[in-house]
Amino acid sequence: RTLTAAVDAARDVEQALVVDDEARDVLVAARAEPRRDDPSTWEQVREAHAALRALAPRIGDPELRADLLDACALLTPDAGASKGIALAPRELDVLACVAAGATNAAAADRLGVRAETVKAYLRSAMRKLGARTRGEAVVAARRAGLLP
């Protein structure tokens, strides 16, 4: 029992450190006062959003996970005006990875699921967004305010 408790505590510490590193990276990027017309700025925001969305499901603490998802919502302020398009959280996670340039296998590795699962979520999101390709799905999600 002692060993199990120690392993559980070590996992909690590991998760806290990962979240701390991600949050520190986002804060550094936010404080850099980037130019809004610079495409690389938006790419950094999109990469941070994808990283945070991929990290959130791995957090065991429900309050911390909710806080992390709230931080993701700050990066997509127009999500409330999504024109009636409602994507499941995992569909958004997959789209965020795809938007960052990940293949199905890379997205699966990042999200801790199988590539077939990523493909199914992506297909579902594409159907809801009326898109025929991965690229069209990302563009449609951005236009709907679901992705930065």
N, C-alpha and C positions, 0 to 999 in steps of 0.2 A: 504493500500500500504506500509506503514511504517513497519508493522509487517511482510509482505511478504519479504521485502528487508532485514529485520533483520534475518529472517530464512534463506534466501539465503546466507547471509554473514556468518552465523554460520555454514552452511554446507560447505562452502568454507574453513573456518578455520579448521573444522573437517578433511576434505580431506587432507589439507596441513599437519596437525599434524600426520595423519596416514602415509603419504608418508615420512615425516621426520623420524618417528620411524623406518619404514622399511629400509630406506636408512642408518640410523645410525647402525642398526643391520648388514647390509651387509658390511659396512665399518669396523666395529669391527671384523667381521669374516675375512675380507680380510687382515687386518693388523696383524692378529694373526700368520702369516707366518707358515701355517700348512705344514706338510710333504705331498708331493705328493703321496706317496705310502700308505698313511693312508686312509682306506675306509671311515672312518667317515668324513674325509675332503670332499670327493666327495659328501657324503650324505648331508652335510651342504650346499654345492654349489647347489645341486639339490633342496633342500628345499627352499633356497633363490630364486632360479629361479622360482619355482612354486608359491611362495608367490608374487613375483613381477608381474608375468603374470596374476595372479588372481586379483591383485590390479589395474592393468592398465585400464581395461574397466570401472572401477568405477570412474575414474578421469574425471571430466568435462572439464578441460582445455586441449585443443588439443596439445598445445606445451609441457605441462608437461607430458601428456600421451605419446607423441612421445619420450621424453627424457627417460622416464621409460622403454619403449620398447627398446630403444637403449642400455640401461644398461643391459637389458635381453640378447641382442645380444652379449654383451661382454662375457657373460657366455657360449655362444655357438659359439666359433670362427670358427668351421668347417662347419657352416650352409651353407656357399656358395658352398661347395663341396657336396651337398646333393644328388648327383646322379640323378638329374632330378625329385626328389620327392618334390612336392609343396603342403604343407598343409595350410589350411586356419588358420588365427590367432586363432579362437576359437577352432579349432581342436588341435592346439598346447597348448592352455590353458588347455583343457581337458586332454591331454596326460601328461602335466606337473603335474596336480593334481593326475592323476592315478599313475604316476611314484613316487609320494610322498606317495603312499599308500592309497589314498582316495577312498572310495566307490563312486558309482554313486550319491547317495544321498548327501554325504559329498562334492563331487565336485560341485554338483548343488548349495548347500548352499553357498559354497565359491565363486562361480562365479555369483551367483544371477540369476540362471536360474532353470528350472524344471529338475528333474531326467531324464525324457524322452528325453529332449533336449541334455543332456550330453550323453545319450545312443546313440542318433543319430549321434552326432559329433564323438563319439568314434568309432562307426561302420564305418563311412565314412573314418576316419583316418586309421583304420585297413585295409580297402579295398585298400586304396592308398599305404599302406606300405606292402601289401601282407601278413598280419598277421591274424592268426585265433583266437588268444587269446589276452587279455589285456597285459599280460606279453610280448608276442612276439612283440606287437605293440611298447611297451616302448623300448625294445631292438633294434628293427629296427630303431626307431627314433633316438636313441643314436648313432647307427652305422652310420646313415646318417648325423650325426652332427646337428640334429634339437633340441636335448635336451642335457644338460650337463650330 
